[in-house]
């Protein structure tokens, strides 16, 4: 969870996170209203947004 908080505080890059690991952690949480689940969901949304930005930049260069 520390890595997630560091990412959300922009202390580490999105490239330092493992998407598969985050998805696994999210699936393990039973309560979608818990603080941990909310942090995971927010992190995954921001992480995927970053990857989409990278992909868009790549496609625009083609």
C-alpha positions as CSV (number, residue, x, y, z in Angstrom):
1,X,0.0,0.0,0.0
2,X,3.0,2.3,0.6
3,X,3.8,2.1,-3.1
4,X,0.3,3.1,-4.0
5,X,0.3,6.1,-1.7
6,X,3.7,7.1,-3.1
7,X,2.3,6.9,-6.6
8,X,-0.8,8.9,-5.7
9,X,1.5,11.5,-4.1
10,X,3.6,11.5,-7.3
11,X,6.7,10.3,-5.5
12,X,7.2,7.4,-7.9
13,X,6.5,6.9,-11.6
14,X,3.5,4.9,-12.9
15,X,6.1,2.6,-14.5
16,X,7.1,1.5,-11.0
17,X,3.7,-0.2,-10.4
18,X,2.6,-3.6,-11.5
19,X,-0.9,-3.5,-13.0
20,X,-1.4,-7.3,-12.6
21,X,-0.5,-7.0,-8.9
22,X,-2.9,-4.1,-8.4
23,X,-5.7,-6.0,-10.1
24,X,-5.1,-9.0,-7.9
25,X,-5.1,-6.9,-4.7
26,X,-8.4,-5.3,-5.9
27,X,-10.0,-8.6,-6.5
28,X,-9.0,-9.8,-3.0
29,X,-10.9,-7.0,-1.3
30,X,-14.4,-8.0,-0.4
31,X,-15.7,-4.5,0.5
32,X,-15.7,-2.1,-2.4
33,X,-16.4,0.8,0.0
34,X,-13.3,0.3,2.1
35,X,-10.5,2.8,2.1
36,X,-8.0,0.2,0.6
37,X,-10.3,-0.7,-2.2
38,X,-10.9,3.0,-3.0
39,X,-7.2,3.6,-3.1
40,X,-6.6,0.6,-5.4
41,X,-9.4,1.7,-7.7
42,X,-8.1,5.3,-7.9
43,X,-4.6,4.0,-8.5
44,X,-5.6,1.7,-11.3
45,X,-7.6,4.4,-13.0
46,X,-4.7,6.9,-12.9
47,X,-2.3,4.2,-13.9
48,X,-4.4,3.2,-17.0
49,X,-4.8,6.9,-17.8
50,X,-1.0,7.3,-17.9
51,X,-0.6,4.3,-20.1
52,X,-3.2,5.7,-22.5
53,X,-1.4,9.0,-22.6
54,X,1.8,7.1,-23.6
55,X,0.0,5.2,-26.2
56,X,-1.6,8.3,-27.6
57,X,1.8,10.0,-27.9
58,X,3.2,7.0,-29.6
59,X,0.3,6.8,-32.1
60,X,0.5,10.5,-32.9
61,X,4.2,10.1,-33.9
62,X,3.3,7.4,-36.5
